[in-house]
């Protein structure tokens, strides 16, 4: 794993030639990988066939790093969504309490008017 910890953040950069590079955040220039578009190749790397075991290992490591980052982002979004729902529940509970109190007051007012002789 690049960086030595499970909390590696990946950054994408574009080179002058239009190609994209993937680097671990905070480690500029270290372990940069070139990404190829799916039209030329279905994998990460330089596209050369030399060093196939190293290439496969590097591809796997990059795939795992991207997957970890995607999972981390998914967990963050889920956490934000749950916080939003909890806030919404709190607002609706307060609104419900206010409406119950208003209903109670209106019922008391109605009963007072109904019991008074006209």
ChimeraX attribute file (.defattr): number of C-alpha atoms within 10 A of each C-alpha:
attribute: neighborCount
match mode: 1-to-1
recipient: residues
	/A:1	11
	/A:2	17
	/A:3	14
	/A:4	7
	/A:5	7
	/A:6	11
	/A:7	14
	/A:8	19
	/A:9	17
	/A:10	18
	/A:11	14
	/A:12	15
	/A:13	14
	/A:14	12
	/A:15	10
	/A:16	7
	/A:17	6
	/A:18	8
	/A:19	12
	/A:20	17
	/A:21	19
	/A:22	20
	/A:23	21
	/A:24	20
	/A:25	15
	/A:26	12
	/A:27	15
	/A:28	11
	/A:29	11
	/A:30	12
	/A:31	13
	/A:32	17
	/A:33	19
	/A:34	18
	/A:35	20
	/A:36	17
	/A:37	11
	/A:38	9
	/A:39	6
	/A:40	8
	/A:41	12
	/A:42	11
	/A:43	17
	/A:44	21
	/A:45	17
	/A:46	13
	/A:47	14
	/A:48	8
	/A:49	8
	/A:50	9
	/A:51	8
	/A:52	10
	/A:53	10
	/A:54	10
	/A:55	18
	/A:56	14
	/A:57	11
	/A:58	16
	/A:59	16
	/A:60	14
	/A:61	14
	/A:62	21
	/A:63	14
	/A:64	13
	/A:65	20
	/A:66	16
	/A:67	12
	/A:68	17
	/A:69	17
	/A:70	12
	/A:71	12
	/A:72	14
	/A:73	12
	/A:74	12
	/A:75	12
	/A:76	12
	/A:77	12
	/A:78	12
	/A:79	12
	/A:80	12
	/A:81	12
	/A:82	12
	/A:83	12
	/A:84	12
	/A:85	12
	/A:86	12
	/A:87	12
	/A:88	12
	/A:89	12
	/A:90	12
	/A:91	11
	/A:92	12
	/A:93	12
	/A:94	12
	/A:95	12
	/A:96	12
	/A:97	11
	/A:98	12
	/A:99	12
	/A:100	12
	/A:101	12
	/A:102	12
	/A:103	12
	/A:104	12
	/A:105	12
	/A:106	12
	/A:107	12
	/A:108	12
	/A:109	11
	/A:110	11
	/A:111	11
	/A:112	10
	/A:113	11
	/A:114	10
	/A:115	8
	/A:116	7
	/A:117	5
	/A:118	5
